[in-house]
């Protein structure tokens, strides 16, 4: 019997990190150890956890609101119920640190998959790395531990399957209905999958009729196959707690003009803000690449760019969708320019890329991502309270005061304080509003704004909902107004929140207990 000499070559392949491994490792570390606290920048995380706990406790999906004191309870489409159950399970075992680590892992995974997709379809490693960095920096403004991250991950997987079928002839379309079964129960962004399918179906049917003579047959076949998958995915999407009504939900939301104009994450991007600069650069670079390319984009790529660019310009919420949709197209266009251009810098780049590609081909296994995950878990300890809501930004201390004092009656609050109150003090306290503004609707949002801006009739809104105390942002115009108004007394103040009560017999014990409370200047801008 002969023996094969071991020269260490095979083992060394497991020790060399591939570029995809490096992308995951770097961004998992960044999204948890560096930007982990940022993931808790929105109070919605708290109420999502409580919804998941409610579902697990009752084994039922809520169809009416249980967090607000508004009566009768408002109808509610809990379109993120499965995400919320997952969040509740993680939070119950590992606390908020576990939630941050989980979402950090999803963020790293989705951009790694986007990099792999560009690498597979376009080729050049350096181009794919540069474009994925642009996509990431453009999207960071919406890195939050909320169910929309599930939707972004599903979008990347969905996109990869469609592109593989379109450009490589790899037919994994049977996976799309299975993905839709998950997506429709994870987040309302499932409609993005149907939009992308519609673009691919329309593009292929168009090419089947008007494309080049030799391509019409194949394009028509692809279009019909995609159309069948679309119909099957549509049927599968009905398997959710709301049935066919879930298909109407996204359109109901975006058609509410008052809501879209008033909620910060729905308004158009302000290009003067620093957080929007990466998106602006990405958009300008994409325009430059398309303008300089000698080879035009196909109708599907044009459709994707037009639709998602329009969405991103309409609402800052959709910039992340644009970044994902545009990244493979930008990489392909840059790849073509690199191949079609001769000269010192392009020749050098191609040579470097070829060298990196050889190294990448030798890499095997998942050693480095696994090591990074283990190191991060050891350093952050998921069952420890490494991450929590920031007391300098959220009304953490104020809610502790509420829990201690057991203030009776209905409160007026803002949505962020409502989110944290649900997380920390429900069911003892019920809120007026929280992050589910789509449920409350434009009419209640108008009432909310009437009180915040103390417009004519604001007191009638307070009377309508029997609200006798106010829990609102420190140093806001509303709090300054109430501080100087007869009939209201400030009983709590810190640099984040103020609590006012009416000067009526019900609250006299609290007023006597806290007679000389003064407002404090905030450390940060009002939320």
N, C-alpha and C positions, 0 to 999 in steps of 0.2 A: 504494500500500500504506500502510495506517495503522499507527501505532505506539501501543501502550498505555503510558501514562505510569507509571513505577515510583514508587510513593509510600512504599515501605518497610513497608507494612502486612503483607504476606505474610512478609517477612523477620522482622519483629518477633515474629510468632507462634512462630518457631523459637527466639527468644531468651527467651520467657516460659516459665518452668518450670511444668509442670502439677503438681497436687498429688501424683499418683502418682509423677512424676519426683522430686519433693522427698522423698517417703517413701523411695524406693529410695536416693537420694543420701545422705540423712542416715543411714540405717541401714547402708548399706555402709561408710560412713566410721566409724560407731560400732563396728560389729562387727569391723572390722579394726584401725583406728588406735587406738581406745580400749580395746576389749575383746578385741583379738586374742590377747593372751597367755592370757586366760581360756579360749579355745578349746582350749588345750593343758593344761587343768587335770586331765585324766584320762589316765592312762598307756595306756589302750586304743588311742589313736591310733597308738602305736608298733607294737603287734602287728598291727593291721589293715594297716599298710603292709607289714610283712614277709610277711603272708599273701598280699597282692596280688603281691609280688615272687616268691614261691614259685609262684603260679599262672602268672605270665608266664614263669618259667624252665622249668617242667615242662610247661606247656600242659595242666594237669590240675587238677581241683577236688579238694582233699583230703577224704577221708571218714574218716580217722583222724587223731589228734593227732600232731604232729611236734615240738612245743615243750616238752613235759613229758618227764621221764625215767621216768614211770610205765610199767611193762611188764606185760602187752602193751599196745600203744597203745590209748587210749580211742577209741571211735567218736565222730565229730564231724560235726555238721550245719553246714557252712559256709554259713549262710543269707545272709551278706552279701558273697558272693564278688565280685559285680560292682562293688559300692561299693569293695571293697578293691583291685581291679584299677585302678580309676580313681584311687584315692589313691596307689597305687604309681607309676603313670605320672606323676602330678603331682609327687610327691616325687622321683622319679628325675631330672626335668628342672629343677625349681625349688626343691627342698628343702622343709623344713618351712614356710618362709614362703609358698611357693606353696600348700601345703595349707591354711594359715590363710586366705589370700586367697580360695581357692576356696570354703571353707565360709562365710566371711563374705559372699561374693556370693550363695550359696544362701539364707542366712538373710535377707538383704535382699530377695531375689526372692520368697520365700514370703510375707513379710508385705506386700510391695507387691501381690502377687496377691490376698491376703486383703482389703486395702484396696479394690482395684478391684472385687472381688466385692461388698463391702458397698455401695460407691458405686453400682454398677449396679443392685442390687436394692432399695436402701433410699433413696438419694437424697441426704440431707444430708451435705455434706462435713465439717462440724465434728463431727457425730455419728460418722462413720466414722473420722475422725482420733482422736477420744477413745477409741473402742473399740479400735482397732488398737494404741494406746499401752498400754491395759490388757492386751491379749493379749500384747504384747511383754514388758512388765515381769513378767507372770506366768510367762512361758516362759524368762526369762533364766537361771534356775537350771539349765537343761538345754542351754545353748548350749555345745556341745563339738564338736570336730572328729572326729565319729564318724558311722557310716553312718545313724544314726537321723534325721539331718537330711534325707537323701534321702527318708525315709519321710514326714516332715512336709511336704516340698514336694509329694510325690505326693498326700498327703491333701488339701491345699488345691486342687490342680488337679481332683482327683476330686470334691470337694465342690462346686466351682464348676460342673462339668458337670451334676451331679445337680440343683442348685438352678436352673440355667438351664432345664433340661427341665421341672422341676416348676412353676416360677412364671412363666417367660417363654415356654414352648413351643418353646424352641430345642433341637432334637434333635441333640446331638453324642455320644449314648450309644455310637455305634460306636467312639469313641476309648477307651472304658473297657477293653475286652479288650486293646488295644494297650498301654495304660498298665499293666495288670496283668502283662503279659509282662515289662515292665521291673521293676515293683515287687517281684514275687515273687523276683527275683534280686538286688535291691538290699538288701532288709532284711526281717526277719521281721514288721515292722509292716504288711505287706500285708494281714493279716487285718482291719485297720481298714477297708479298702475294702469287704470283704464284710459287715462289721457295718453300715456305712452303707447299703449296698445293701439289706440285710435290713430296715432301718428304713423306707426309702422304699418298698420293695415291700409290706411289711405295712401301712404307713399308707395307701397308695393302694388296696390291696385292701379294707381296712376301709371307706374312704370310698366305694368303689364299691358296697359292700353296705349301709352304714348312714349314709352322708353325705346332704347335702341332695339333694332329688329331682333338681334340675337339674344337679347335679355328678357324679352317680353314673356316668354313661356315660364321661365323660372320665377320671375317676379310675380306673375299672376298666381302661380302655385303657392308661393309664400304668402301672398295676400289672403287667399282663400283658407289656407291652414291657420293663419293668425286670426282670421275672422271666427273660425270655429272655436278656437281656444278662448277668444274674447267672450263668446256667448256662453261657453262652459264656465268661465270665471265669473261671469255675471250671475249665473244660476247659483254657483257656490257662494257668492257674496250674500245671498239671502239667508244663509245659515248664521244668524246672529240674533241677539235678544230682541232687536227692533224690527226684524224682517225687512220688507222693501223700504221702510221709512228711512233706513240708514243711508240709502242711495240719495235721498233728498237732502239729508242733513248738511253736507258741505255747500250745496247751492243755496240753501236757506241762509246760511251764515254769511257767505260772500255777497248775497243780494241785499243784506241789511246795510244800507249806505251809512246810516247814522253810526252804527257799530264800527264799521270799517274806518270811519273818519275820526272816531273818538279814542279807540283803543290803540295804545302806542305801538304794539307789535304788528298792527294791521295797516298803519299808515305808510306812505311812500318813504323810501330812504332819504335822509338828509345828507347830501354829499359833503356838507361842511363838517360832519362829525368824524372823529378819528376812527371809530369802529367801522365806518363804511369805506375807508380808504382802500383796503385790500380788494373789496368788491369792485370799486371803480377801476383799480389797476387791472384786475382780471378782465373786466369788460373791455377796457381799452386795448389790452394786449390781444384779446380774442378778435376784436375788430381789425387790428393791424395785421394779425396772422392771416385772416380770411382775405383781406385786401391784397396782401403781397403774394398769396399762393397762386401758382399757375394752374392749379387744378381746382375746379369748383366743387363745392359741397354737393352731395346728392339731396334729393328732395326731403328725405327723412331727417337728415342732419339739419337742414334749413328749418324744417318744421319744429324740431326740438329746440333749436336756438331761439326762434321767434317766440314760441309759446312761453318758455321758461324765462327768457329775458323780459318779456312783457309782465310776467308774474312778479319777478324781482323788482321791477321798476314800480309796480303798483303797490307792493307791500313788502316791507323789510322782512317780514316773516318768511318770505319765499326765496330769499337770497341763497339759503342753503340748498334748496332744490335746484336753483340755477347752477350753483357751483358743481353739483354732482352731474347734472345733465350736460353741462358745457365742457367738463374736464376731458372726457375721451375725444371729443371733437377738436378741442384746442390742441391736445397731444398729437392727434393724427395730422392736423394741419402743420404744426411745428415740425413734425417728423418728415413730412413731404418737403418742406422748405429746406431742411437740413440735407436731405438726399439730393435735391435738385440744384443746390447752390455749391459752387466750387470756390475755394479760397482758403487762406491761412487758418482762420478761426474755425470754419466749418470742417475742414480736413482734420484739424486737431481734435475737435469734438467727436468726430466719427471714430478716430483712432482710440481716443480715451474710452468711448462707449464700447467699442469692440473688446477692449481689455477688461472692462468691468463686466461685460457679458460673459466672458470666459470664467471669471471668478464666480459669477452668479450661478453658472451651470454646474460648478463643482460642489456647490452647497447642497447639503442634504439634511433632512430632519427639521425638528422644531426646537433645538436645544436652547437657543438664545431667547426666543419669546417665553419659553417655559421658565428659564432662569430669571428673567425680568419680572414675570408675574410672581414668582416665589419671593424674590427680594422685596417687591412692593408690598406683598401680603405680610411679610415678616416685619417690615418697617412700620406699616400702618396698623397692623393688627385689626382685622375686620370687626371683631367683637368689642373693640375699645371705642371710646367716644372721641376719635380723632377728628371727625368732622361733625359739625352741628351748625344750625343757623346762626349767622353772625349777629351778636348782640348790638353791634354798632349800626346795623342796617335793618334788622327785624325787631319787632316789638316783643322781644323775649322777656325782658324785665317787666314790662307793662302787663303782659299776660300772667306772669307770676303774681303780680299785684291783684289782678282780677280774680285769680283762683283763691287767693288768700281772703279777699274782702267779700266775695260772693255778691256782687252788685246785682240787685234785682232789676227787672224790666228789660225792655228792648234797646239795643245799642244801634247807633249809626257808626259805621266803620268804612274804611276803604278796602279794596279787594285784597291787597297784600296783608293787611292786618287780619282780614277775615280768613285768609288761607292759614296763617299761623295760629289763629284762635281755634280753628277746626282741628288742627294738628295737636295743639297742646291743651285745649280746654273744652273740647266737645265730648260728651253731650251736655255738660253743665251750661255752656253758653251756646246760643245760636246767633248767627250773624245776619246782617242786612244784605251784604254782598260779599262775594269772594271771587276767585279766579274763573269761575264758570259763567262768564259774562254772556256767552252764547245762550245759556239757559235763562238768565234773567231778562234778556231781550232789550231792545232799544227804548221801550217805554219806561222801564225801571231805570235804565241808564240815564235817561233824561231827568227823571226825578232825583237820582243821585247827584247829577251835575247841578241841578237847581239848588240843592242844599250846599254843596261844596262852594258854589259861587254866590251863595246867599242871594239868589235872584228873587224877584217878587213871587210870593207863594211858597217860599222854602219852609216856612213854619207849618203850612198846611200839609206838606209832605211828612214832616215829623209827626204831626197829629194823626195823619192817615194810618201810619204804621205804629202809632203809640210809642215812639222812640223818645225816651227821656234822658238818655245819656249818650255822649259822643266819645268815640275812641278813634283818634285821628292823628295825622302826622304833625310832629312838633314844628312850630314856627310856620305852619301853613297859613294862608289867608283866613281859612275857616277858624282855626284855633285863635289867631290874633283877634278876630272879630268877636268870638265868644268870650274871650278874656275881658273885653271891654263892655260887654253887653250885660245889662241888668237882667237877673233871672237865671244866670248860669254861673256855676262855681267850679273852679279848677281844683280837683282833688288828687291828681297825679301828674307829674311832669318829669321826663328825662330828655335826653338829646335825640330820641327817636319818636316818642309818642306822648300825647297829652290825653287826659281823660277828664271830661267835663260832665257834671250832672246838673239837672234842673234844681233850682232853689225852691224845692217843694218839701212838704213834711216827710215823704218817703225817704228822702236822701239826707235829712238833717243829721242823723247819726254820723254819716260819712263826712259831712261838711264840718261838723264839730271836731271830728277826729283829725281832719287834715285842713285846718283853717287858713294857713298862710303859705300854701304851695305857690311857687313862682315858676314861670316858664324858663327853660334853659335853652341856650343857643345850640343848634344841632351841630354835630360833627360832620354831617354830610348833607347833600341836597335833599329836599323833600322827595319822597318816593312817588 
